[in-house]
């Protein structure tokens, strides 16, 4: 199958077909096919973005290259097979798990491959067993630790490979695949050029950010609930809550988040547990965070990284908004 592009329609293959592509660890090219993905087998979806690169948050090596992988519109992991992880990561789909489909009005979407929670497959029990077993991490000579998981996020380093910083494909492929428009492309390549010049001449870089010097960061608990309207505080207010590493209680405030300062958004959910990408452990957060509806990473400062992850927000970076206040910026 020729490389998929943004807005292409695809059908996710049956569970049996996908299982035939997986190794003994439930992976293809070291990328797991997770149990949360099986319920979408047989259904049609639109390609949201090609994933030609990912950012390595495990070994902190920067961007790494991926091939023959896409993300599909609105398909996020619900964490059901991973301890109820609430990160809501976009699920990555190998092209070998998909078949291209033409989409026309009135074309019925195929039935899902799960019915009442069971995979509709010739070997349903086998598929379930293989996928569920692959979610658990074990160490040699030790029993299974049910609070240590394996998922796509924990395996991204091994499922990707080295990306040379000078490789022009990382800049051009997002344009050719439709991940970014020409306007977004020109803006995206102008930022690193501008910042390189500013570093050379000792000037301020874009976006401007003045580091904090706090050693101990403040905290606040709003107990925000899904659907509540909040406003992201100003950049200056948030800077006062961060330490020298731009973190509040261990949570990093990234420059991609600056664009949302001053905006009003709905709380999608609170995040109290999350799988740690490096260790695979299910972490119970002592300082819960919130995810805001529609607020995701866009990769503008990371060479068009397409992962589209939800952003975690500390309560202290947000403030409740009276429902009677104009919410036109939602």
Secondary structure, DSSP 8 states (H G I E B T S, - for coil): -----TT-EEEE--HHHHHTT--TTSEETTEE--GGGGGGTT-EEEEEEE-SEEEESSS--EEEE--SEEEEEEEE---TTTTT-----EEEEEGGGEEEE---TT------SEETTEE-STTHHHHHHHHHHTTB---TTS---TTBB--TGGGTTTTSEE--TT-THHHHHHHHHTSS-HHHHHHHHHHHHHHHHHHHHT---SS------BSS---------TT-EEEE--HHHHHTT-BTTSEETTEE--GGGGGGTT-EEEEEEEEEEEE-TTT-BEEEEEEEEEEEEEEE---TTTTT-----EEEEEGGGEEE--TTS--TT-
